[in-house]
């Protein structure tokens, strides 16, 4: 068997490939998983590198008052991953930390396989305090995060060398700044040749929100990095007296890209000294279409799994077949939601979905700005399904969930609303495929891309969204969904008012009074989804970013 020879090393702090492997927290990780899956489908030789989180991100539990608590069930990697029985070591301060290497193979539609390496700190040769280094994703204090990111960047490079993968790699892709310490390994190997390192590295930035950009005090970073800290580290990474992982990645990459066209404009303003390209995110079509949707496409457009552009021929699917498939998806979702909540959601009512991280800028509570107006528009006609986790240390995000629970109780008997706990990849596919409309209410321009709406579209679900992220490119208002909100000076009051107006005047009448027009909108949504697949995204990266000779 020929040895695998990757040409791209893809580093990401989270890579979500399966609900059973707790290596993701949200959109960044799921996007990374879809990137790797697209590479396997395209027979593109890429290797993923991440950490093994034996306690994952977290399982979410919500009490009757809407208070979130977290559970961390242990993950046994031997169930799903291949233990290579090899390890690498890195020095942090005066300590040697050993990292075991596990491997997971992603198989594409044609049988081509690409590996993901998971680095594991839970080894008996490590001191007890260091065995937990990689136990949880995005856990611990700032120093713990620094050490995790050293394990990711420096340990990841050591693993590639040990397995012989580094010999064939031409490009190192840093998926967000958490991985930027890999550049220090390259700098050390090239004896400080900055331009040589830049020619090997590309960087994707995923958020304009400050919480997504890690910074560390030099007091803890320099001793920890030791010999990996070049003399010019502050020139490469400084931001107001701290080591900025984003700046390190920016200064040591030949290509920088944002994840939508609008995000590229925002990022260009943030980083005026660099040229920021746009590669809009995409989703893996086989991972995010439901079984029922896949069966529909297999029967009518059998080549779609290899070439998702076949879905542009969705006109060949009859109205009846498309609607029946959708109602199967809806039934599956409502059966689960009713079993979990005993709320009696009805398959006859127009059903909206809203599921994403409980970050304040995503404005999950915008819908409830004017409770009486919402009730008058929706009573007896509309029901809502919410889901989403708040980061364990994000008290504002947890307050969003509590407020949502309060609103749900206040509207009881007038508008049926449920919150499904423990949002994950499995539940994400169930909701995006099973609702009638996908709702998105971010404070523009903070939604760098968003991908849940793309998943909904591929299942024939129209979007109703603020013109932010991907929807700023994908929306054809009134054809594949609807937009609302003031793009230049957004405010909760004006955005909520327009949301109620669009619901009352546009969405509800079409759903109940013009089934054929609604089904045509479903077709247009599917065609829009074709523009936002991971296959298209990877093609863009290969052509515009990687530029392999």
C-alpha positions as CSV (number, residue, x, y, z in Angstrom):
1,X,0.0,0.0,0.0
2,X,1.4,3.4,-1.0
3,X,2.3,5.7,1.8
4,X,-0.1,8.6,2.2
5,X,1.6,11.8,1.0
6,X,-0.3,14.9,2.1
7,X,0.3,18.2,0.3
8,X,-1.6,20.3,2.9
9,X,-1.4,20.2,6.6
10,X,-4.7,21.5,8.0
11,X,-4.4,22.6,11.7
12,X,-7.6,23.4,13.7
13,X,-8.2,23.5,17.4
14,X,-11.5,21.7,16.7
15,X,-12.5,19.4,13.9
16,X,-16.1,18.1,14.0
17,X,-16.4,14.9,11.9
18,X,-19.0,12.9,13.9
19,X,-21.4,13.6,16.8
20,X,-19.6,10.6,18.5
21,X,-16.2,12.3,18.6
22,X,-16.3,15.3,21.0
23,X,-13.8,17.4,19.1
24,X,-15.9,20.5,18.3
25,X,-17.9,23.2,20.0
26,X,-19.6,25.0,17.2
27,X,-19.4,26.3,13.7
28,X,-15.6,26.5,13.5
29,X,-15.1,22.9,14.2
30,X,-18.0,21.6,12.1
31,X,-16.6,23.7,9.2
32,X,-13.2,22.2,9.7
33,X,-14.7,18.7,9.6
34,X,-16.5,19.6,6.4
35,X,-13.3,20.9,4.9
36,X,-11.6,17.5,5.5
37,X,-14.6,15.6,4.2
38,X,-14.5,17.6,1.0
39,X,-10.8,16.9,0.6
40,X,-11.6,13.1,0.9
41,X,-14.4,13.4,-1.7
42,X,-12.1,15.3,-4.1
43,X,-9.2,12.8,-3.5
44,X,-7.1,15.9,-2.4
45,X,-4.2,14.8,-0.2
46,X,-4.6,16.7,3.1
47,X,-3.9,15.8,6.7
48,X,-5.8,17.3,9.6
49,X,-4.2,18.0,12.9
50,X,-6.1,18.7,16.2
51,X,-6.1,17.8,19.9
52,X,-7.9,14.8,21.5
53,X,-10.4,16.1,24.1
54,X,-11.2,13.1,26.3
55,X,-13.9,15.2,28.0
56,X,-14.9,16.9,24.9
57,X,-16.6,20.3,24.9
58,X,-19.5,19.6,27.1
59,X,-23.0,18.1,27.3
60,X,-25.6,20.8,28.1
61,X,-28.4,20.4,30.7
62,X,-31.0,23.1,31.2
63,X,-33.2,23.2,34.3
64,X,-36.8,24.5,34.5
65,X,-35.6,28.1,35.0
66,X,-33.4,27.9,31.9
67,X,-30.1,27.7,33.8
68,X,-27.4,25.8,31.9
69,X,-25.1,23.3,33.6
70,X,-22.4,21.3,31.9
71,X,-21.5,17.7,32.0
72,X,-18.3,16.2,30.8
73,X,-18.7,12.5,30.0
74,X,-15.4,10.7,29.3
75,X,-14.7,9.8,25.7
76,X,-12.8,6.6,25.0
77,X,-10.8,7.2,21.8
78,X,-10.2,3.5,21.2
79,X,-13.9,3.1,20.2
80,X,-13.4,5.1,17.0
81,X,-9.8,6.2,16.6
82,X,-6.7,4.3,15.7
83,X,-4.0,4.3,18.3
84,X,-0.7,4.6,16.5
85,X,1.2,3.8,19.7
86,X,3.6,6.6,18.9
87,X,4.2,9.8,20.8
88,X,6.0,13.1,20.5
89,X,7.2,15.5,23.2
90,X,7.3,19.3,23.7
91,X,9.0,21.4,26.3
92,X,6.9,23.8,28.2
93,X,8.9,25.8,30.8
94,X,11.0,23.1,32.4
95,X,8.6,20.3,31.8
96,X,8.5,17.7,29.1
97,X,5.0,16.9,27.9
98,X,4.4,13.8,25.9
99,X,1.6,13.6,23.3
100,X,0.2,10.4,22.0
101,X,-1.0,10.2,18.4
102,X,-4.3,8.8,17.4
103,X,-5.6,8.7,13.8
104,X,-9.0,8.9,12.2
105,X,-9.5,8.2,8.5
106,X,-12.2,10.1,6.5
107,X,-13.3,8.2,3.4
108,X,-14.7,10.1,0.5
109,X,-17.4,9.2,-2.0
110,X,-14.9,7.5,-4.3
111,X,-13.1,5.6,-1.5
112,X,-10.1,8.0,-1.2
113,X,-9.1,8.5,2.5
114,X,-7.5,11.4,4.3
115,X,-6.3,11.2,7.9
116,X,-6.9,13.4,10.9
117,X,-4.3,13.3,13.7
118,X,-5.5,13.7,17.3
119,X,-2.9,14.6,19.9
120,X,-3.5,13.1,23.4
121,X,-1.9,14.4,26.6
122,X,-3.5,11.7,28.9
123,X,-0.4,9.5,29.0
124,X,1.1,7.7,32.0
125,X,4.5,9.2,31.4
126,X,3.2,12.7,31.9
127,X,2.9,14.3,35.3
128,X,-0.6,14.2,36.7
129,X,-1.1,18.0,36.2
130,X,-0.2,17.6,32.5
131,X,-2.4,14.6,31.7
132,X,-5.4,16.9,31.7
133,X,-3.8,19.5,29.4
134,X,-6.0,18.4,26.4
135,X,-8.9,17.0,28.3
136,X,-11.4,19.8,27.4
137,X,-11.8,22.1,24.4
138,X,-11.4,25.8,25.2
139,X,-11.1,25.1,28.9
140,X,-9.0,26.5,31.7
141,X,-7.4,29.8,32.3
142,X,-5.2,31.8,29.9
143,X,-2.1,29.9,30.8
144,X,-3.8,26.6,30.1
145,X,-5.0,27.8,26.7
146,X,-1.4,28.9,25.9
147,X,-0.1,25.4,26.7
148,X,-2.9,23.8,24.7
149,X,-2.0,25.9,21.7
150,X,1.6,25.0,22.1
151,X,0.6,21.3,22.1
152,X,-1.5,22.0,18.9
153,X,1.1,23.9,16.9
154,X,4.4,22.6,18.1
155,X,3.2,19.1,19.0
156,X,1.3,18.9,15.7
157,X,4.4,19.7,13.7
158,X,6.4,17.1,15.6
159,X,3.7,14.5,14.9
160,X,3.8,15.3,11.1
161,X,7.6,14.8,11.2
162,X,7.4,11.6,13.1
163,X,4.9,10.0,10.7
164,X,6.9,11.2,7.6
165,X,4.0,13.4,6.5
166,X,6.0,16.7,6.6
167,X,8.2,15.6,3.7
168,X,5.4,16.1,1.2
169,X,3.5,19.0,2.7
170,X,3.8,22.2,0.7
171,X,1.2,24.3,2.6
172,X,0.3,24.6,6.2
173,X,-3.3,25.9,6.7
174,X,-4.0,27.6,10.0
175,X,-7.7,27.5,10.7
176,X,-8.0,30.4,13.1
177,X,-5.2,31.8,15.2
178,X,-5.2,29.0,17.9
179,X,-2.8,27.0,15.6
180,X,-0.3,29.7,14.9
181,X,2.6,28.3,17.0
182,X,3.2,25.9,14.1
183,X,5.0,28.9,12.5
184,X,7.5,29.0,15.3
185,X,8.5,25.4,14.5
186,X,9.0,26.3,10.9
187,X,11.0,29.4,11.9
188,X,13.2,27.3,14.1
189,X,13.8,24.8,11.3
190,X,14.6,27.6,8.8
191,X,16.9,29.4,11.2
192,X,14.6,32.5,11.3
193,X,13.9,32.9,7.6
194,X,10.6,34.7,7.8
195,X,10.0,34.8,4.1
196,X,10.6,31.1,3.8
197,X,8.0,30.4,6.5
198,X,5.5,32.8,4.9
199,X,5.6,31.0,1.6
200,X,4.5,27.8,3.4
201,X,1.6,29.2,5.4
202,X,-1.9,30.4,4.8
203,X,-4.4,31.7,7.4
204,X,-8.2,31.7,7.7
205,X,-9.8,34.1,10.1
206,X,-13.3,33.2,11.2
207,X,-14.6,36.0,13.4
208,X,-14.5,39.7,13.9
209,X,-15.5,39.2,17.6
210,X,-12.6,39.8,20.0
211,X,-13.2,36.6,22.0
212,X,-12.1,34.6,19.0
213,X,-8.6,36.1,19.0
214,X,-6.3,34.7,21.7
215,X,-3.7,36.9,23.3
216,X,-1.1,36.0,26.0
217,X,1.1,37.9,28.4
218,X,4.8,37.7,27.4
219,X,5.5,36.9,31.1
220,X,4.0,33.5,30.6
221,X,4.5,33.0,26.9
222,X,8.3,33.6,26.6
223,X,9.3,31.1,29.4
224,X,6.9,28.5,28.1
225,X,8.0,28.8,24.5
226,X,11.7,28.7,25.4
227,X,13.9,28.0,22.4
228,X,10.9,28.3,20.1
229,X,10.5,32.0,20.8
230,X,12.5,33.9,18.2
231,X,14.3,37.1,19.1
232,X,11.9,39.0,16.9
233,X,8.7,37.5,18.3
234,X,7.3,40.8,19.4
235,X,7.8,42.2,15.9
236,X,5.8,39.3,14.5
237,X,3.1,38.9,17.1
238,X,2.7,42.0,19.3
239,X,-0.7,43.7,19.9
240,X,-0.6,46.4,22.6
241,X,2.0,44.6,24.7
242,X,0.6,41.1,24.3
243,X,1.4,38.1,22.1
244,X,-1.4,38.0,19.6
245,X,-2.0,34.6,17.9
246,X,-3.8,36.3,15.1
247,X,-1.0,38.8,14.5
248,X,1.5,35.9,14.5
249,X,-0.6,34.1,11.9
250,X,-1.0,37.3,9.8
251,X,2.7,38.1,9.7
252,X,3.8,34.6,8.8
253,X,1.3,33.8,6.1
254,X,1.5,34.4,2.4
255,X,-2.3,34.3,2.1
256,X,-5.0,35.5,4.4
257,X,-8.7,34.9,3.9
258,X,-12.0,35.6,5.5
259,X,-15.0,33.3,5.3
260,X,-17.5,35.4,3.3
261,X,-17.3,38.5,1.1
262,X,-18.8,40.8,3.7
263,X,-16.5,39.3,6.4
264,X,-13.5,40.0,4.1
265,X,-14.5,43.7,4.1
266,X,-14.7,43.7,7.9
267,X,-11.4,41.9,8.3
268,X,-9.7,44.2,5.8
269,X,-10.7,47.1,8.0
270,X,-9.3,45.2,11.0
271,X,-6.0,44.3,9.3
272,X,-5.3,47.3,6.9
273,X,-1.7,46.3,6.4
274,X,-2.6,42.9,4.9
275,X,-4.6,41.8,1.9
276,X,-7.7,39.8,3.0
277,X,-9.3,37.5,0.4
278,X,-12.8,36.0,0.6
279,X,-13.5,32.3,0.5
280,X,-17.1,31.9,1.6
281,X,-17.7,28.8,3.8
282,X,-19.6,25.8,2.5
283,X,-21.1,22.7,4.1
284,X,-20.6,19.0,3.2
285,X,-23.6,18.0,1.3
286,X,-23.7,14.4,2.3
287,X,-23.3,15.2,6.0
288,X,-26.0,17.8,6.3
289,X,-28.9,16.4,4.2
290,X,-31.2,14.1,6.1
291,X,-31.6,10.4,5.2
292,X,-35.0,11.2,3.7
293,X,-33.6,14.1,1.6
294,X,-30.7,11.9,0.5
295,X,-33.2,9.2,-0.6
296,X,-35.2,11.8,-2.6
297,X,-32.0,13.0,-4.4
298,X,-30.7,9.4,-4.9
299,X,-33.9,8.5,-6.6
300,X,-34.3,11.5,-8.8
301,X,-30.7,12.9,-9.3
302,X,-28.5,9.9,-8.7
303,X,-25.2,11.6,-9.4
304,X,-25.7,14.3,-6.8
305,X,-23.5,12.6,-4.2
306,X,-20.4,12.8,-6.3
307,X,-21.4,16.1,-8.0
308,X,-23.7,18.3,-5.9
309,X,-24.3,20.6,-8.9
310,X,-26.7,17.9,-10.1
311,X,-29.1,19.4,-7.6
312,X,-29.5,22.4,-9.9
313,X,-31.8,20.0,-11.8
314,X,-34.2,20.0,-8.9
315,X,-37.0,20.9,-11.2
316,X,-37.0,17.3,-12.2
317,X,-38.3,16.4,-8.8
318,X,-42.1,16.6,-8.6
319,X,-43.9,18.9,-6.1
320,X,-45.5,15.9,-4.5
321,X,-42.2,14.1,-3.9
322,X,-40.4,17.2,-2.6
323,X,-43.2,18.0,-0.2
324,X,-43.6,14.4,1.0
325,X,-39.9,14.2,1.7
326,X,-40.0,17.5,3.6
327,X,-43.0,16.3,5.7
328,X,-41.0,13.2,6.6
329,X,-38.2,15.4,7.8
330,X,-40.6,17.6,9.7
331,X,-42.3,14.5,11.3
332,X,-38.9,13.2,12.5
333,X,-38.0,16.5,14.1
334,X,-41.4,17.0,15.8
335,X,-41.5,13.5,17.1
336,X,-38.1,14.1,18.8
337,X,-39.0,17.6,20.0
338,X,-42.3,16.4,21.5
339,X,-40.7,13.5,23.2
340,X,-38.2,15.8,24.8
341,X,-40.5,18.6,25.8
342,X,-44.1,17.3,25.8
343,X,-45.1,20.6,24.1
344,X,-47.4,19.1,21.5
345,X,-45.8,20.7,18.4
346,X,-48.1,20.3,15.4
347,X,-47.0,19.2,11.9
348,X,-49.7,21.5,10.5
349,X,-48.2,24.7,11.8
350,X,-45.5,26.8,10.1
351,X,-42.3,25.8,12.0
352,X,-39.2,28.0,12.4
353,X,-35.8,26.8,13.6
354,X,-33.1,28.8,15.4
355,X,-30.1,26.8,16.5
356,X,-26.6,28.1,17.1
357,X,-24.2,29.1,19.8
358,X,-25.8,31.2,22.5
359,X,-23.5,34.2,21.8
360,X,-25.0,37.6,22.5
361,X,-24.3,39.0,19.0
362,X,-26.5,36.2,17.5
363,X,-29.5,37.8,19.2
364,X,-31.6,34.7,19.9
365,X,-34.0,37.0,21.8
366,X,-34.6,39.5,19.1
367,X,-37.8,37.6,18.2
368,X,-39.2,38.5,21.6
369,X,-38.6,42.2,21.4
370,X,-42.3,43.0,21.3
371,X,-44.1,40.0,22.9
372,X,-47.6,41.3,22.1
373,X,-46.8,41.9,18.5
374,X,-45.2,38.5,18.2
375,X,-48.3,36.8,19.7
376,X,-50.7,38.7,17.4
377,X,-48.7,37.7,14.3
378,X,-48.0,34.1,15.2
379,X,-50.9,32.8,17.4
380,X,-52.4,29.6,15.9
381,X,-50.1,29.8,12.9
382,X,-46.4,29.6,13.9
383,X,-44.3,27.5,16.3
384,X,-40.6,27.8,17.0
385,X,-37.8,25.4,17.9
386,X,-34.6,26.8,19.6
387,X,-31.4,25.1,20.5
388,X,-27.8,26.3,21.4
389,X,-25.1,26.1,23.9
390,X,-23.4,28.9,25.8
391,X,-19.7,28.5,26.5
392,X,-19.3,27.4,30.1
393,X,-17.6,30.7,31.1
394,X,-19.9,32.9,29.0
395,X,-22.3,34.3,31.6
396,X,-23.9,36.6,29.1
397,X,-24.6,33.7,26.8
398,X,-26.2,31.7,29.7
399,X,-28.4,34.8,30.4
400,X,-29.6,34.7,26.8
401,X,-30.9,31.1,27.4
402,X,-32.5,32.0,30.7
403,X,-34.2,35.0,29.1
404,X,-35.4,32.8,26.3
405,X,-37.0,30.4,28.8
406,X,-38.7,33.3,30.5
407,X,-40.2,34.4,27.2
408,X,-41.3,30.9,26.3
409,X,-43.3,30.7,29.6
410,X,-44.8,34.2,29.1
411,X,-46.1,33.1,25.6
412,X,-47.4,29.8,26.8
413,X,-50.9,29.2,25.4
414,X,-50.4,31.7,22.6
415,X,-47.3,30.7,20.7
416,X,-45.7,27.3,21.1
417,X,-42.0,27.5,21.5
418,X,-39.5,24.8,22.6
419,X,-35.9,24.8,23.5
420,X,-34.0,21.5,22.8
421,X,-31.0,21.0,25.0
422,X,-27.5,19.7,24.1
423,X,-27.2,21.1,20.6
424,X,-24.8,19.0,18.6
425,X,-24.1,17.8,15.1
426,X,-26.8,15.1,15.2
427,X,-29.5,17.6,16.5
428,X,-28.2,20.2,14.1
429,X,-29.0,18.0,11.1
430,X,-32.4,17.0,12.5
431,X,-33.4,20.7,13.0
432,X,-32.0,22.2,9.8
433,X,-33.7,19.5,7.7
434,X,-37.0,19.4,9.6
435,X,-38.2,23.0,10.0
436,X,-40.1,25.0,7.4
437,X,-38.0,28.1,7.7
438,X,-34.6,28.8,9.1
439,X,-34.3,32.0,11.2
440,X,-31.1,34.0,11.7
441,X,-31.0,37.3,13.6
442,X,-27.3,38.3,14.1
443,X,-26.1,41.9,14.7
444,X,-24.6,42.7,11.4
445,X,-21.7,42.5,10.6
446,X,-20.6,40.1,13.4
447,X,-21.7,36.9,11.7
448,X,-18.6,36.2,9.7
449,X,-20.4,33.5,7.7
450,X,-22.8,31.2,9.4
451,X,-23.3,27.7,8.0
452,X,-26.6,26.4,9.5
453,X,-28.6,28.3,6.9
454,X,-26.6,26.6,4.1
455,X,-27.5,23.2,5.6
456,X,-31.2,24.2,5.8
457,X,-31.1,25.3,2.1
458,X,-29.6,22.0,0.9
459,X,-32.7,20.3,2.5
460,X,-35.0,22.6,0.7
461,X,-35.7,24.9,3.7
462,X,-35.9,28.7,3.0
463,X,-34.0,31.2,5.1
464,X,-35.4,34.3,6.9
465,X,-32.3,36.2,7.9
466,X,-30.5,39.5,8.5
467,X,-28.3,40.2,5.5
468,X,-25.1,39.1,7.2
469,X,-22.4,36.5,6.5
470,X,-23.2,34.1,3.7
471,X,-26.9,35.3,3.4
472,X,-25.6,38.6,2.1
473,X,-24.4,36.6,-0.9
474,X,-27.0,33.9,-1.1
475,X,-30.3,35.8,-0.6
476,X,-32.6,36.4,-3.5
477,X,-35.4,38.0,-1.5
478,X,-38.8,36.4,-2.1
479,X,-37.3,33.7,-4.2
480,X,-35.2,31.5,-1.9
481,X,-36.2,33.1,1.4
482,X,-36.4,36.5,2.8
483,X,-34.2,39.2,4.3
484,X,-35.0,41.8,7.0
485,X,-33.3,44.4,9.0
486,X,-31.4,47.7,8.5
487,X,-28.0,46.8,7.0
488,X,-26.3,50.2,7.7
489,X,-27.5,51.1,11.2
490,X,-29.0,48.0,12.7
491,X,-31.0,48.2,15.9
492,X,-33.0,45.7,17.9
493,X,-36.1,47.8,17.6
494,X,-36.1,48.4,13.9
495,X,-34.9,44.8,13.1
496,X,-37.6,43.2,15.3
497,X,-40.3,45.4,13.8
498,X,-39.4,44.4,10.3
499,X,-39.1,40.8,11.3
500,X,-42.8,40.9,12.5
501,X,-43.8,42.6,9.3
502,X,-42.1,40.1,7.0
503,X,-43.6,37.2,9.0
504,X,-47.1,38.7,8.8
505,X,-47.1,40.0,5.2
506,X,-44.7,37.6,3.4
507,X,-44.0,34.3,5.0
508,X,-47.2,33.2,6.7
509,X,-49.5,34.0,3.7
510,X,-47.4,32.1,1.2
511,X,-47.1,29.0,3.5
512,X,-50.8,28.7,4.1
513,X,-52.3,30.1,0.9
514,X,-49.9,29.2,-2.0
515,X,-48.4,25.7,-1.6
516,X,-47.0,25.6,-5.2
517,X,-45.2,29.0,-4.6
518,X,-43.8,27.6,-1.4
519,X,-42.5,24.5,-3.0
520,X,-40.9,26.6,-5.8
521,X,-39.1,28.5,-3.0
522,X,-37.9,25.2,-1.6
523,X,-36.5,24.4,-5.0
524,X,-34.7,27.7,-5.2
525,X,-33.3,27.1,-1.7
526,X,-31.8,23.8,-2.9
527,X,-30.2,25.5,-5.9
528,X,-28.8,28.2,-3.6
529,X,-27.4,25.4,-1.4
530,X,-25.4,24.2,-4.3
531,X,-23.4,27.5,-4.3
532,X,-22.5,26.9,-0.7
533,X,-21.2,23.3,-0.5
534,X,-17.8,22.3,1.0
535,X,-16.9,21.0,-2.5
536,X,-17.2,24.5,-3.9
537,X,-15.3,25.9,-0.9
538,X,-12.4,23.4,-1.3
539,X,-12.2,24.2,-5.0
540,X,-11.8,27.9,-4.1
541,X,-9.1,27.1,-1.6
542,X,-7.2,24.9,-4.0
543,X,-7.4,27.5,-6.8
544,X,-7.1,30.8,-4.8
545,X,-5.3,30.0,-1.6
546,X,-3.2,26.8,-1.7
547,X,-2.0,27.4,-5.3
548,X,0.0,24.1,-5.4
549,X,2.2,23.8,-8.5
